[in-house]
């Protein structure tokens, strides 16, 4: 009930302060512990992270991400090749029934590029996530410092 109320209030633009511990739900998909790093100006990309849980009986896929401060946002994957860390687009993320996927530093993450305005520590930003089956959800995401490793 609380998650449904949070989604309703968010859709109406009436939410109070978000915390990194907030859970958002659309259909059988739960988004937990969203957070983003502050940007260094607008010329460098910045990342956001969260956990996705599929509580349903059918698979789903995260197919697009968007952020109003970014001209472009997509899911990226960090890999290590020959001792060098590389980032590349990951494409849609499949979430099997009962599966939990965590986007975190050094792994999958939302990469926000071509920033229109900086993301500032202590503020919040909105991630718009679109799932193939569950549909769209807007997630209010707290912003931590540029080098943050996660919510504390």
TACORQUI-V957999 format. One record per residue. N is the residue number from 1. RES is the residue in one letter. SS is DSSP state (alpha for helix, beta for strand, coil for the rest). BURIAL is 1 if it has 24 or more other ideal C-beta (glycine too) atoms within 12 Angstrom, else 0. Layout:
# TACORQUI-V957999
n;res;ss;burial
N;RES;SS;BURIAL
N;RES;SS;BURIAL
This chain:
# TACORQUI-V957999
n;res;ss;burial
1;X;coil;0
2;X;alpha;0
3;X;alpha;1
4;X;alpha;0
5;X;alpha;0
6;X;alpha;1
7;X;alpha;1
8;X;alpha;0
9;X;alpha;0
10;X;alpha;1
11;X;alpha;0
12;X;alpha;0
13;X;coil;0
14;X;coil;0
15;X;coil;0
16;X;coil;0
17;X;coil;0
18;X;coil;1
19;X;coil;0
20;X;coil;1
21;X;coil;0
22;X;coil;1
23;X;beta;1
24;X;beta;1
25;X;beta;1
26;X;beta;1
27;X;coil;1
28;X;coil;1
29;X;beta;1
30;X;beta;1
31;X;beta;1
32;X;beta;1
33;X;beta;1
34;X;beta;1
35;X;beta;1
36;X;beta;1
37;X;beta;1
38;X;coil;1
39;X;coil;1
40;X;coil;0
41;X;coil;0
42;X;coil;0
43;X;coil;0
44;X;coil;0
45;X;coil;1
46;X;beta;1
47;X;beta;1
48;X;beta;1
49;X;beta;1
50;X;beta;1
51;X;beta;1
52;X;beta;1
53;X;beta;1
54;X;beta;1
55;X;coil;1
56;X;coil;0
57;X;coil;0
58;X;coil;0
59;X;coil;0
60;X;beta;1
61;X;beta;1
62;X;beta;1
63;X;beta;1
64;X;beta;1
65;X;beta;1
66;X;beta;1
67;X;beta;1
68;X;coil;0
69;X;coil;1
70;X;beta;1
71;X;beta;0
72;X;beta;0
73;X;beta;1
74;X;beta;1
75;X;beta;1
76;X;beta;1
77;X;beta;1
78;X;beta;0
79;X;beta;0
80;X;beta;0
81;X;beta;0
82;X;coil;0
83;X;coil;0
84;X;beta;0
85;X;beta;0
86;X;beta;0
87;X;beta;1
88;X;beta;0
89;X;beta;0
90;X;coil;1
91;X;coil;0
92;X;coil;0
93;X;beta;1
94;X;beta;0
95;X;beta;1
96;X;coil;0
97;X;coil;0
98;X;coil;0
99;X;coil;1
100;X;beta;0
101;X;beta;1
102;X;beta;0
103;X;beta;1
104;X;coil;1
105;X;coil;1
106;X;coil;0
107;X;coil;0
108;X;beta;1
109;X;beta;1
110;X;beta;1
111;X;beta;1
112;X;beta;1
113;X;beta;1
114;X;beta;0
115;X;beta;1
116;X;coil;0
117;X;coil;0
118;X;coil;0
119;X;coil;1
120;X;coil;0
121;X;coil;0
122;X;coil;0
123;X;coil;0
124;X;beta;1
125;X;beta;1
126;X;beta;1
127;X;beta;1
128;X;beta;1
129;X;beta;1
130;X;beta;1
131;X;beta;1
132;X;coil;0
133;X;coil;0
134;X;coil;1
135;X;beta;0
136;X;beta;1
137;X;beta;1
138;X;beta;1
139;X;beta;1
140;X;beta;1
141;X;beta;1
142;X;beta;1
143;X;beta;1
144;X;beta;1
145;X;coil;0
146;X;coil;0
147;X;coil;0
148;X;coil;1
149;X;coil;0
150;X;coil;1
151;X;coil;1
152;X;coil;0
